[in-house]
């Protein structure tokens, strides 16, 4: 039997490790030391942030299953703890996405089937992170993040690198008939099952707002298919843990 919070599975998000300081998805988070961590090393919470970016402070979205975002100019010096196990984090209320150009901020979201979506412009030194469930996608959260990059940081969509972390995939995400009205061709019926491809929805929203398809990477990991590595609310129920996703700018 596995115990949530006693082990970390770490997956470096493709491309963004090079373009940003680091982007990681983590399964579980111990209050003390952990058994496995980034690149197989044993790390505690503070050491993980050091591995991501030395001196970075975690800044966490509250995650209200909406489409609001916040721009982080400077992380707070004294951070309040986020909900549940994990690094002490500055909690930003009322939002599901964060953007920053601050070298001292490590952006953080927690998921258990919803999509963690990573954004970076390496040339301008700006990163973002979104928590996207079906409600956020219904309100075009990825497109809103891209628009915020353009309006706040003057980053054109074609300059962005994006990656999609572990999330529930079309193979496992069964939905009701009302989803056809929301997501159209991304809802399929086969063998008496109606499923929705949320990753496809994200890719299409990004394409429509000008993000280059060759700059959208995907871990291709399904949380519901592999609960030994990832947490799945759909598969395991509300008492399961949360996958921690972080991104920070490269720096000393």
BAFI-3210 file (N, C-alpha, C; in Angstrom, 3 decimals, decimal comma, padded with zeros to 6 digits):
// residues 252
n [1|2|3|4|5|6|7|8|9|10|11|12|13|14|15|16|17|18|19|20|21|22|23|24|25|26|27|28|29|30|31|32|33|34|35|36|37|38|39|40|41|42|43|44|45|46|47|48|49|50|51|52|53|54|55|56|57|58|59|60|61|62|63|64|65|66|67|68|69|70|71|72|73|74|75|76|77|78|79|80|81|82|83|84|85|86|87|88|89|90|91|92|93|94|95|96|97|98|99|100|101|102|103|104|105|106|107|108|109|110|111|112|113|114|115|116|117|118|119|120|121|122|123|124|125|126|127|128|129|130|131|132|133|134|135|136|137|138|139|140|141|142|143|144|145|146|147|148|149|150|151|152|153|154|155|156|157|158|159|160|161|162|163|164|165|166|167|168|169|170|171|172|173|174|175|176|177|178|179|180|181|182|183|184|185|186|187|188|189|190|191|192|193|194|195|196|197|198|199|200|201|202|203|204|205|206|207|208|209|210|211|212|213|214|215|216|217|218|219|220|221|222|223|224|225|226|227|228|229|230|231|232|233|234|235|236|237|238|239|240|241|242|243|244|245|246|247|248|249|250|251|252]
n.u [000,848|000,579|001,497|000,213|002,201|004,557|006,378|008,099|007,455|009,137|008,894|010,538|009,485|009,267|011,380|010,880|012,612|014,983|014,349|013,225|013,967|013,344|010,932|008,694|006,829|005,422|004,816|003,327|004,527|006,679|006,741|009,148|012,209|012,361|011,979|012,718|013,685|014,161|015,982|016,616|017,696|017,605|015,454|014,320|011,504|012,522|014,987|014,163|013,076|015,462|016,729|015,104|015,241|017,671|017,062|014,437|010,996|007,976|004,962|001,586|-001,368|-004,765|-006,756|-009,700|-011,236|-011,787|-011,274|-009,529|-006,505|-003,282|-000,711|002,541|004,532|006,511|007,566|006,190|007,975|007,563|005,936|002,697|001,466|000,531|-002,443|-002,594|-000,004|003,319|005,519|006,088|004,064|003,239|-000,018|-002,186|-005,208|-008,328|-007,658|-006,570|-004,316|-000,935|001,479|004,830|007,764|009,585|012,574|012,701|010,497|008,787|006,414|003,381|001,082|-001,535|-002,699|-005,012|-005,903|-006,874|-005,395|-002,024|-000,527|002,259|004,068|006,430|008,634|011,686|013,443|012,560|012,378|010,100|007,627|004,861|002,090|-000,625|-003,675|-005,914|-009,095|-012,172|-013,992|-012,426|-011,386|-013,716|-014,062|-011,951|-009,310|-006,481|-006,139|-006,602|-004,389|-002,332|-003,068|-002,606|000,177|000,849|-000,316|000,690|003,448|004,310|004,746|004,592|002,305|003,497|006,044|005,984|006,741|005,153|003,986|002,323|001,379|001,154|-002,119|-005,644|-006,638|-008,187|-008,669|-009,602|-011,358|-014,475|-017,571|-020,647|-023,564|-023,807|-021,315|-020,726|-021,842|-020,165|-017,524|-017,541|-016,071|-014,175|-015,306|-016,084|-017,893|-017,713|-018,221|-020,256|-019,248|-018,703|-016,329|-013,987|-011,532|-009,495|-006,896|-006,682|-008,501|-007,098|-004,836|-006,090|-007,209|-004,857|-003,691|-005,521|-005,076|-002,586|-000,256|002,553|002,355|004,528|005,808|004,477|004,649|004,193|003,730|002,372|001,309|-001,121|-003,084|-005,100|-004,663|-002,262|-001,919|000,015|002,090|000,979|-001,529|-005,070|-008,150|-010,531|-010,135|-009,330|-010,764|-011,934|-010,186|-007,618|-004,150|-002,355|-000,870|002,034|002,984|005,570|007,230|009,992|012,131|015,309|018,327|020,827]
n.v [-001,199|002,181|005,300|008,470|011,338|010,292|009,704|010,856|011,275|012,534|014,461|015,934|018,631|018,545|020,543|022,980|022,911|023,698|026,207|027,663|028,093|025,730|023,107|021,162|018,216|016,797|013,956|013,577|014,693|014,891|015,849|015,868|014,465|013,079|010,077|009,759|011,979|014,848|013,898|011,533|012,110|012,409|014,626|017,322|019,562|022,236|021,840|021,009|023,326|024,684|023,122|023,651|026,480|028,321|030,177|030,736|031,519|029,894|030,498|030,270|029,450|029,910|028,338|028,087|026,904|028,493|031,152|033,160|035,083|035,907|038,343|038,153|040,341|040,597|038,081|037,449|038,265|037,006|034,123|032,735|029,490|027,166|025,264|021,995|019,387|020,385|022,898|025,853|028,473|031,481|032,305|033,052|034,499|033,529|032,802|030,871|030,744|031,844|034,388|035,523|037,636|037,726|036,867|035,641|034,038|030,977|029,451|027,721|025,045|022,710|019,508|016,840|015,249|017,431|019,761|020,702|023,468|024,732|027,716|029,639|032,259|032,317|034,295|036,793|036,313|035,381|033,550|031,239|029,554|027,358|026,065|023,964|022,872|021,379|023,457|025,799|025,555|025,810|028,498|029,406|029,505|028,925|030,586|033,074|033,291|033,421|035,838|037,559|037,377|038,763|041,351|042,238|041,670|042,040|039,855|038,034|035,549|033,621|033,427|031,975|029,107|026,133|023,650|020,618|019,040|015,930|014,576|013,757|011,792|011,389|008,679|007,898|009,812|009,989|011,475|013,450|013,969|016,725|017,768|017,687|019,956|021,861|021,241|020,140|018,636|017,356|015,602|012,261|009,302|005,942|002,502|002,614|004,410|007,775|010,123|012,782|014,807|016,648|017,595|017,905|020,009|022,064|022,297|023,167|025,630|027,032|027,020|028,582|031,090|031,711|030,361|028,459|025,180|023,469|024,252|023,382|021,171|017,862|015,819|013,484|011,843|010,002|010,589|009,003|006,514|005,680|005,382|004,676|006,348|008,920|011,136|010,661|012,041|011,212|008,440|007,607|008,942|011,637|011,788|011,422|012,340|015,290|016,336|018,191|020,952|022,953|025,961|027,986|030,819|030,568|031,021|032,351]
n.w [000,000|-000,877|000,582|000,617|000,099|001,024|-000,881|-003,765|-007,166|-009,823|-012,703|-015,270|-017,197|-020,670|-022,780|-021,354|-019,232|-020,267|-021,327|-019,272|-015,767|-014,611|-014,695|-013,136|-012,342|-009,536|-007,578|-004,626|-001,413|001,121|004,588|005,792|004,835|001,522|-000,425|-003,091|-005,726|-007,841|-010,639|-009,374|-006,897|-003,308|-001,780|000,261|000,853|000,828|-000,394|-002,875|-004,047|-004,198|-006,092|-008,222|-008,491|-006,969|-004,007|-004,662|-003,991|-003,261|-004,993|-004,956|-006,767|-005,808|-006,950|-008,089|-009,950|-012,178|-014,550|-014,008|-013,599|-012,175|-011,937|-010,843|-009,369|-007,390|-005,187|-001,935|001,050|003,529|003,563|003,657|004,572|002,036|001,173|002,494|002,261|001,305|-000,149|001,838|000,888|-000,862|-001,013|-003,642|-003,930|-005,529|-008,186|-011,081|-012,563|-012,963|-013,648|-014,157|-014,096|-012,215|-010,713|-008,280|-007,827|-007,642|-009,362|-008,567|-008,818|-007,913|-008,763|-009,649|-011,841|-013,346|-015,719|-015,560|-016,949|-018,510|-019,226|-021,087|-022,028|-023,158|-024,099|-023,212|-020,541|-018,975|-017,237|-016,847|-015,257|-015,252|-013,879|-015,187|-015,486|-016,707|-016,420|-016,416|-018,991|-020,450|-020,233|-021,664|-020,507|-021,183|-023,472|-022,339|-020,679|-022,592|-023,806|-021,659|-021,395|-023,693|-023,286|-020,804|-020,725|-023,288|-024,946|-027,808|-029,059|-030,681|-029,696|-027,415|-025,409|-024,571|-022,300|-021,449|-018,556|-016,592|-016,693|-016,673|-019,419|-022,708|-022,880|-020,412|-019,401|-018,871|-019,731|-019,446|-021,627|-021,950|-022,371|-025,047|-026,148|-025,095|-025,870|-028,384|-031,172|-029,637|-027,975|-027,912|-028,856|-028,233|-028,251|-026,318|-024,513|-023,567|-024,077|-023,283|-024,733|-023,165|-023,431|-026,173|-026,447|-025,140|-026,837|-029,196|-028,406|-027,857|-030,412|-031,846|-030,777|-031,649|-030,787|-031,619|-032,928|-032,877|-030,653|-028,490|-026,045|-024,625|-021,838|-022,060|-020,133|-018,417|-015,697|-014,577|-015,688|-014,584|-011,565|-009,809|-010,212|-010,441|-009,027|-009,033|-009,025|-010,187|-010,429|-007,856|-005,908|-003,677|-001,506|-002,324|-002,993|-004,172|-007,207|-007,497|-009,324|-010,609|-011,724|-012,563|-013,165|-014,768|-012,977|-010,637]
ca.u [000,000|001,343|000,976|000,374|003,107|005,778|007,249|007,990|007,790|009,434|009,005|010,903|008,625|010,137|011,687|010,869|013,769|016,017|013,940|013,021|014,896|012,954|009,502|008,615|005,602|005,838|003,758|003,561|005,460|006,826|007,047|010,586|012,933|011,619|012,789|013,262|013,377|014,628|017,171|016,900|018,273|016,699|015,299|013,176|010,816|013,404|016,014|013,553|013,059|016,847|017,005|014,354|015,955|018,117|016,445|013,062|009,897|006,803|003,759|000,576|-002,720|-005,784|-007,443|-011,143|-011,848|-012,266|-010,394|-008,808|-005,065|-002,610|000,673|003,358|005,657|007,534|007,034|006,210|009,116|007,050|004,855|001,807|001,463|-000,548|-003,269|-002,073|001,440|004,047|006,367|005,418|003,803|002,389|-001,260|-002,822|-006,618|-009,252|-007,106|-006,138|-003,094|000,026|002,551|005,832|009,115|010,405|013,505|012,566|009,209|008,543|004,964|002,975|-000,313|-001,727|-003,724|-005,242|-006,617|-006,847|-004,161|-001,048|-000,017|003,441|004,334|007,699|009,327|013,066|014,172|012,141|012,453|008,771|007,047|003,502|001,609|-002,086|-004,442|-007,057|-010,084|-013,116|-014,617|-011,483|-011,299|-014,959|-013,863|-010,744|-008,198|-005,186|-006,110|-006,484|-002,985|-001,570|-003,386|-001,932|001,587|000,961|-000,681|001,504|004,889|004,571|005,219|003,667|001,963|004,429|007,298|005,790|006,896|004,110|004,017|001,167|001,831|000,280|-003,533|-006,516|-006,682|-009,436|-008,853|-010,197|-012,224|-015,853|-018,349|-022,056|-023,900|-023,689|-019,965|-020,688|-022,121|-019,046|-016,232|-017,756|-015,373|-013,271|-016,103|-016,281|-018,644|-017,283|-018,496|-021,101|-018,554|-018,538|-015,114|-013,588|-010,086|-009,183|-005,609|-007,005|-009,120|-006,013|-004,046|-006,872|-007,286|-003,543|-003,519|-006,365|-004,544|-001,314|000,890|003,029|002,138|005,807|006,296|003,604|005,120|003,222|004,285|001,555|001,025|-002,514|-003,128|-006,015|-004,081|-001,062|-002,035|001,235|002,982|000,280|-002,796|-006,253|-009,407|-011,542|-009,873|-009,058|-011,683|-011,524|-009,161|-006,292|-003,246|-002,301|000,360|002,559|003,713|006,283|008,092|010,712|013,129|016,691|019,084|021,784]
ca.v [000,000|003,417|006,339|009,777|012,259|009,633|009,439|011,811|010,976|013,820|014,440|017,219|018,942|018,719|021,855|024,119|022,849|024,487|027,585|028,301|027,556|024,361|022,868|019,814|017,691|015,992|013,171|013,428|015,653|014,578|017,003|015,799|014,074|012,203|008,934|010,001|013,335|015,254|013,172|010,436|012,538|012,589|016,058|017,784|020,643|023,382|021,463|020,956|024,686|024,997|022,456|024,375|027,743|028,758|031,346|030,954|031,346|029,349|031,326|029,277|029,881|029,304|027,349|028,146|026,323|029,577|031,570|034,362|034,905|036,958|038,642|038,241|041,256|040,218|037,164|037,974|037,827|036,047|033,442|031,874|028,131|026,769|024,194|020,647|019,250|021,016|023,986|027,061|029,219|032,663|031,943|034,138|034,107|033,784|032,638|029,540|030,859|032,840|034,805|036,347|037,812|037,864|035,749|035,017|033,357|029,654|029,333|026,387|024,606|021,327|018,883|015,402|014,993|018,666|019,929|021,755|023,963|025,555|028,698|030,351|032,972|032,354|035,506|037,910|035,929|035,382|032,214|031,162|028,219|027,363|024,882|024,013|021,812|021,638|024,770|026,792|025,446|026,379|029,953|029,680|029,917|029,009|031,773|034,244|033,373|033,914|037,263|038,285|037,480|039,818|042,671|042,638|041,542|042,255|038,589|037,524|034,138|032,745|033,317|031,164|027,662|025,635|022,209|020,076|018,030|014,772|014,916|012,711|011,839|010,954|007,252|007,674|010,901|009,816|012,686|013,425|014,496|018,186|018,150|017,851|021,355|022,690|020,943|019,695|017,484|016,723|014,597|011,117|008,167|004,655|001,357|002,990|005,358|009,135|010,657|014,132|015,009|017,992|018,015|018,411|021,327|023,006|022,514|023,958|027,005|027,643|027,229|029,694|032,391|031,974|029,603|027,503|023,799|022,811|024,720|022,836|019,842|017,122|014,667|012,340|011,001|010,001|010,394|007,914|005,251|005,316|005,938|004,405|007,503|010,198|011,124|010,807|012,219|010,383|007,026|007,286|009,610|012,959|011,740|011,228|013,480|016,242|016,494|019,550|021,413|024,203|026,511|029,189|031,301|030,187|032,074|031,878]
ca.w [000,000|-000,910|001,472|-000,021|000,761|001,471|-002,014|-004,869|-008,549|-010,446|-014,154|-015,857|-018,331|-021,822|-023,357|-020,443|-018,346|-020,919|-021,575|-017,969|-014,785|-014,365|-014,636|-012,625|-011,775|-008,394|-006,957|-003,200|-000,827|002,541|005,429|006,045|003,637|000,634|-000,834|-004,427|-006,160|-009,150|-011,098|-008,477|-005,626|-002,183|-001,546|001,023|000,157|000,613|-001,363|-004,197|-004,569|-004,544|-007,361|-009,252|-008,612|-005,646|-003,369|-005,118|-003,049|-003,932|-005,084|-005,318|-007,128|-004,941|-007,788|-007,856|-011,147|-013,017|-015,641|-013,595|-013,439|-011,415|-012,306|-009,635|-009,569|-006,416|-004,186|-000,575|001,852|004,501|002,870|004,418|004,055|001,164|001,711|002,343|002,326|000,216|000,302|002,314|-000,335|-000,883|-001,677|-004,384|-003,934|-006,621|-009,538|-011,500|-013,358|-012,483|-014,551|-013,485|-014,613|-011,012|-010,586|-006,973|-007,687|-008,212|-009,464|-008,112|-008,795|-007,476|-009,590|-009,524|-013,101|-014,132|-016,484|-015,300|-018,236|-018,287|-020,276|-020,918|-023,104|-022,664|-024,485|-022,361|-019,144|-018,368|-017,152|-016,341|-014,905|-015,132|-013,477|-016,099|-015,554|-017,794|-016,249|-016,908|-020,447|-020,993|-020,260|-022,469|-019,657|-021,874|-024,326|-021,460|-020,254|-023,745|-023,949|-020,578|-021,780|-024,704|-022,766|-019,653|-020,967|-024,720|-025,500|-028,816|-028,881|-031,397|-028,945|-026,216|-025,308|-023,680|-022,044|-020,734|-017,608|-016,385|-016,498|-017,187|-020,881|-023,328|-022,639|-019,088|-018,948|-019,314|-019,455|-019,784|-022,962|-021,999|-022,778|-026,502|-026,426|-024,656|-026,491|-029,752|-031,746|-028,675|-027,271|-028,795|-028,313|-028,775|-027,395|-025,199|-023,634|-024,072|-023,459|-023,702|-024,874|-022,683|-023,998|-027,500|-026,266|-024,842|-028,056|-030,147|-027,911|-028,063|-031,858|-032,295|-030,350|-032,300|-030,281|-032,615|-032,498|-032,606|-029,355|-027,449|-025,663|-023,822|-021,131|-022,492|-018,971|-017,969|-014,249|-014,233|-016,145|-013,828|-010,219|-009,055|-010,388|-010,330|-008,306|-009,880|-008,304|-010,843|-010,172|-006,458|-005,003|-003,187|-000,459|-002,897|-002,875|-005,278|-007,962|-007,386|-010,504|-010,358|-012,761|-012,127|-014,111|-014,550|-012,312|-009,650]
c.u [000,882|000,707|001,269|001,314|004,407|006,760|007,049|008,304|007,993|009,579|009,386|010,049|009,494|010,203|011,785|012,007|014,907|015,614|013,690|014,050|014,589|011,453|009,322|007,204|005,991|004,656|004,111|004,559|005,534|007,117|008,522|011,316|012,087|012,555|013,442|012,876|013,913|015,929|017,590|017,490|017,205|016,659|014,178|012,572|011,710|014,455|015,446|013,485|014,461|017,209|016,301|014,997|016,373|017,447|015,011|012,071|008,667|005,638|002,674|-000,756|-003,735|-006,535|-008,932|-011,926|-012,511|-011,267|-009,675|-007,329|-004,499|-001,184|001,455|004,560|006,821|006,912|007,148|007,404|008,702|005,807|004,000|001,800|000,288|-001,330|-002,604|-000,570|002,099|004,903|005,529|005,270|002,997|001,136|-001,874|-004,292|-007,306|-008,731|-006,709|-004,896|-002,246|001,047|003,560|007,077|010,081|011,286|013,367|011,305|009,229|007,035|004,537|001,472|-000,349|-002,884|-003,871|-006,222|-006,686|-005,471|-003,281|-000,437|001,076|003,676|005,692|008,078|010,769|013,784|013,825|012,170|011,129|008,256|005,625|003,120|000,107|-002,596|-005,730|-007,886|-011,091|-013,795|-013,701|-011,362|-012,568|-014,873|-012,553|-009,571|-006,855|-005,069|-005,988|-005,051|-002,122|-001,815|-002,693|-000,437|001,781|000,726|000,255|002,985|005,285|005,203|004,217|003,461|002,982|005,773|007,194|006,145|005,896|004,310|002,821|001,651|000,879|-001,144|-004,371|-006,679|-008,006|-009,711|-009,637|-011,251|-013,617|-016,702|-019,810|-022,325|-023,749|-022,309|-019,855|-020,960|-020,979|-017,811|-016,337|-016,969|-014,426|-014,009|-016,435|-017,090|-018,206|-017,614|-019,323|-020,462|-018,445|-017,350|-014,768|-012,071|-009,737|-007,849|-005,818|-007,648|-008,050|-005,218|-004,791|-006,988|-005,960|-003,312|-004,292|-005,817|-003,097|-000,095|001,276|002,894|003,438|006,445|005,362|004,035|004,105|003,920|003,584|001,215|-000,435|-002,552|-004,008|-005,488|-002,973|-001,091|-000,876|002,200|002,287|-000,989|-003,953|-007,509|-010,484|-011,365|-009,850|-009,984|-011,100|-010,435|-007,753|-005,440|-003,300|-000,903|000,795|003,350|004,319|007,039|008,739|011,717|014,511|017,424|020,014|021,083]
c.v [001,247|004,419|007,698|010,642|011,623|009,380|010,519|011,115|012,316|013,643|015,826|017,444|019,235|020,161|022,969|024,068|023,669|025,951|028,357|027,727|026,111|024,261|021,411|019,479|016,680|015,267|012,961|014,446|015,367|015,841|017,032|015,453|013,131|011,129|009,168|011,387|013,602|014,534|012,081|010,819|012,640|014,061|016,302|018,983|021,821|023,068|021,382|022,334|025,134|024,359|023,154|025,712|028,189|030,069|031,606|030,733|030,871|030,325|030,446|029,923|029,175|028,189|027,248|027,598|027,398|029,895|032,864|034,052|036,078|037,100|038,876|039,126|040,893|039,225|037,765|037,428|036,779|035,396|032,661|030,497|027,898|025,616|022,850|020,614|019,908|022,130|025,118|028,003|030,466|032,291|033,168|033,774|034,353|033,578|031,191|029,581|032,003|033,129|035,606|036,525|037,963|036,634|035,027|034,210|031,994|029,435|027,891|026,202|023,145|020,726|017,404|014,993|016,251|018,847|021,018|022,178|024,983|026,467|029,344|031,078|033,138|033,652|036,674|037,567|036,032|033,945|032,295|029,727|028,302|026,019|024,929|022,740|022,151|022,996|025,879|026,765|025,966|027,892|030,349|030,173|029,946|030,248|033,045|034,410|033,920|035,406|038,088|038,408|038,632|041,198|043,150|042,681|041,739|041,023|038,107|036,024|033,215|032,599|032,374|029,700|027,191|024,139|021,817|018,937|016,853|015,205|013,751|012,898|011,277|009,473|006,974|008,697|010,755|010,996|012,490|014,068|016,004|018,640|018,344|019,292|022,271|022,498|020,234|018,474|016,780|015,765|013,490|010,035|006,899|003,558|001,689|003,940|006,713|009,753|012,022|014,246|016,439|018,495|018,559|019,782|022,379|023,321|023,398|025,407|027,726|027,948|028,453|031,050|032,592|031,264|028,547|026,075|023,078|023,294|024,318|021,399|019,181|015,953|013,373|011,386|011,140|009,678|009,211|006,555|004,759|005,947|005,532|005,584|008,818|010,041|011,351|010,882|011,309|008,904|006,690|007,965|010,865|012,936|011,554|012,482|014,394|016,260|017,952|019,878|022,776|024,637|027,777|029,571|030,774|031,341|031,502|031,442]
c.w [000,000|000,040|000,860|000,793|001,203|000,332|-003,062|-006,178|-009,225|-011,943|-014,635|-017,094|-019,545|-022,300|-022,325|-019,437|-018,938|-021,041|-020,295|-017,007|-014,482|-014,314|-014,258|-012,166|-010,709|-007,780|-005,493|-002,695|000,662|003,326|005,793|004,772|002,806|000,106|-002,185|-004,877|-007,544|-009,473|-010,116|-007,143|-004,549|-001,820|-000,558|000,289|-000,147|-000,435|-002,771|-004,820|-004,943|-005,880|-008,508|-009,541|-007,223|-005,242|-003,828|-003,981|-003,820|-003,859|-005,690|-005,674|-006,229|-005,656|-007,445|-009,047|-012,003|-014,111|-015,304|-013,421|-012,664|-011,911|-011,021|-009,924|-008,664|-005,450|-002,794|000,188|002,867|003,919|003,850|003,796|003,131|001,784|001,478|002,399|001,137|000,747|000,876|001,138|-000,050|-001,662|-002,348|-004,564|-005,269|-008,016|-009,794|-012,372|-012,823|-013,566|-013,759|-014,345|-013,448|-010,836|-009,253|-006,779|-008,363|-008,201|-009,209|-008,271|-008,370|-008,275|-009,244|-010,619|-013,958|-014,772|-015,892|-016,637|-017,963|-019,491|-020,018|-022,198|-022,647|-022,977|-023,571|-020,874|-018,414|-018,348|-016,618|-016,058|-014,671|-014,648|-014,285|-015,994|-016,636|-017,647|-016,758|-018,417|-021,110|-021,105|-020,928|-021,630|-020,384|-022,760|-023,501|-020,963|-021,385|-023,948|-022,872|-020,842|-022,759|-024,091|-021,662|-019,993|-022,428|-025,362|-026,545|-028,650|-029,528|-030,702|-027,754|-026,434|-024,257|-023,484|-021,192|-019,850|-017,507|-016,041|-016,993|-018,692|-021,395|-023,087|-021,364|-018,681|-019,542|-018,844|-019,844|-021,138|-023,074|-022,459|-024,285|-026,886|-026,052|-025,534|-027,836|-030,175|-030,781|-027,742|-028,263|-028,079|-029,027|-027,770|-026,173|-024,209|-024,318|-023,340|-024,040|-023,679|-024,464|-023,217|-025,406|-027,445|-026,010|-026,100|-029,056|-029,690|-028,098|-029,539|-032,327|-031,875|-030,789|-031,761|-031,311|-032,095|-032,188|-031,311|-028,215|-027,188|-024,739|-023,143|-021,517|-021,345|-018,569|-016,481|-013,859|-014,658|-015,224|-012,442|-009,319|-009,142|-010,083|-009,516|-009,274|-009,019|-008,879|-010,473|-008,681|-005,457|-004,390|-002,132|-001,012|-002,741|-004,082|-005,889|-007,872|-008,648|-010,214|-011,599|-012,215|-013,195|-013,758|-013,885|-011,277|-008,371]
res [x|x|x|x|x|x|x|x|x|x|x|x|x|x|x|x|x|x|x|x|x|x|x|x|x|x|x|x|x|x|x|x|x|x|x|x|x|x|x|x|x|x|x|x|x|x|x|x|x|x|x|x|x|x|x|x|x|x|x|x|x|x|x|x|x|x|x|x|x|x|x|x|x|x|x|x|x|x|x|x|x|x|x|x|x|x|x|x|x|x|x|x|x|x|x|x|x|x|x|x|x|x|x|x|x|x|x|x|x|x|x|x|x|x|x|x|x|x|x|x|x|x|x|x|x|x|x|x|x|x|x|x|x|x|x|x|x|x|x|x|x|x|x|x|x|x|x|x|x|x|x|x|x|x|x|x|x|x|x|x|x|x|x|x|x|x|x|x|x|x|x|x|x|x|x|x|x|x|x|x|x|x|x|x|x|x|x|x|x|x|x|x|x|x|x|x|x|x|x|x|x|x|x|x|x|x|x|x|x|x|x|x|x|x|x|x|x|x|x|x|x|x|x|x|x|x|x|x|x|x|x|x|x|x|x|x|x|x|x|x|x|x|x|x|x|x|x|x|x|x|x|x]
***
